Amino acid sequence: SNNSGFFSTLTNASDEPFRWVFHGNIIIPTGNPLHAPDPKEQQQEAAAAPEEKDVIWIGPGLMLCRCHVLCVDQDGIIEHISHQDTMNITDLKKRRNYVRLGKYEFLCPGFIDLHIHAPQFAYTGTATDRPLMGEDGWLETYTFPAEKSLGDDLRKAKHVYRGVVQTTLATGTTTACYYGTLHLEPCKVLVEVCLEQGQRALVGKVCMDRNAPPDYLQDTTQNVKETKTLIKYIHKRAGKEEDSTRLPLVLPVVTPRFIPTCTPELMKKLGQLAKDYHCHVQTHISESKDEVQFSKQLDFAQDGGGGRTDAEILDSHCLLTSRCILAHGVFCSGLELDLCRDRGAAIAHCPLSNFFFAGSALSTKRLMQRKIKVGLGTDVAGGYHPSMLESQRMCVVASKAVDQAKGGDGKHSLDYRHAFYLATLGAAEALGLEDCIGTFCLGMEFDAIILSAKVESPIRVFKDTDTVQDVFQKLCTLGDDRNVKAVYVQGKQVKKPKEIYEV
């Protein structure tokens, strides 16, 4: 069978000192649904393989394992997954850390938000009334003042950052790629809050040395120096323990905001830093027509590049790497997308903010077909909703919008299963961390959520007609933070549902 990596056999599991034992419905994404085997064939294989009893393929690359047991070891690593018949359930039930999932509850991989601006959280849900660029645009009016205010007041920074980390954890985000502020000190605060709350994160100091307000700008040297300091700070605070195979909880990410605010000299030096420290890179690419135009003009008039595309400019400064996350990409040409694929760079698809600021929708399906790495982001606060469940729904809506604009033949349409992949394993692949997080596989770190339809929420289950798959689909389509019953990162339960909003 194709799925031998997912299941294991333990002879005396009941003696093992597991940290957690989960028993019930387990959702396992196995790969890009557009390149996965036909679920009907997978289902036939599963029927013939005794170790795949009660495995339902609910779509290409998406398994629902009913009546299964998943065990997590003391280090937060997945040690065992198998059907309940292979285990002594009576013994397991006696354990303090035995979690019996209800009939309408699902253990799922945690969500990974590939693009979120932590300092903008305070005005999330407002400020969607302006275009991105320009003197009275969104950045100048709302973003830069909000970000700058946190550099002036670290207590405020801690308050805002606790808000964003607790809220995203509550909605099931176990990993977030955060843009911090221009200033170093609030970025350190964000790192500390992630460590304190137990959320996995990539944290970057935003770099800008041109085309921003004079009081929210640093020279090239200062940007590079503070980025380097933050990288070292994160390594010191969250670095690898010598004997541990686990990922550090917080990773640094080199963050040039976008081409209009970064000189070629700054981009070049940041590219070198990313290389020297083996860091991830995050930036924005081809987000709106005015941004694309502005980048080209700058390249032509000031930077001596002759009017190149965003991807070509980033590539020329060694920023387009296999650890690079590019937000938006709505207006990337086919050649730019090919360049991203060749370099192994990934697109963070932010469907909600694209409707407001790009004035267009991205054909995510086209990227997936071309085997370009892609995952989902909320883009708080350009995207007004901090929940990755909402981002998944918007991803489906955006795909329908693209499809209708292109003739309505279904070639661009995605459904909830594609979106679920993009929020989990797809995003992990985008980060190059698919061996550690994004799905459930032996030896991977346990970042997980329990989605439950048994709580007070918009979801009603009709026992006579709803299959287990229907209930999972309802959770994806209608679920909110109330349906996220529990959240685990690195094997630690970081949020129990009742304590979420007591900020």
Buried (B, 14 or more C-beta within 10 A) or exposed (E): BBBEEBBBEBEEBBEBEBBBBBBBBBBBBBBBBBEBBEBEEBBEBBEEBEBBBBBBBBBBBBBBBBBBBBBBBEBBBBBBBBBBEBBEBEEBEEBEBBBEBEEBBBBBBBBBBBBBBBBBBBBBEEBBEBBBBEEEBBBBBBBBBBBBBBBEEBEBBBBBBBBBBBBBBBBBBBBBBBBBBBBBBBBBBBBBBBBEBBBBBBBBBBBBBBBBEEEBBBEBEBBBBBBBBBBEBBBEBBBEEEEEEBBBBBBBBBBBBBBBBBBBBBBBBBBBBBBEBEBBBBBBBBBBBBBBEBBBEBBEEEBEBEBBBBBBBBBBBBBBBEBBBBBBBBBBEEEBBBBBBEBBBBBBBBBBBBBBBBBBBBBBBBBBBBEBBBBBBBBBBBBBBBBBBBBBBBBBBBBBBBBEEEEEEEEBBBBBBBBBBBBBBBBBBBBBBBEBBBBBBEEBBBBBBBBBBBBEBEBEEEEEEBEBBBBBBBBBBBBBBBBBBBBBBBBBBBBEBEEBEEE
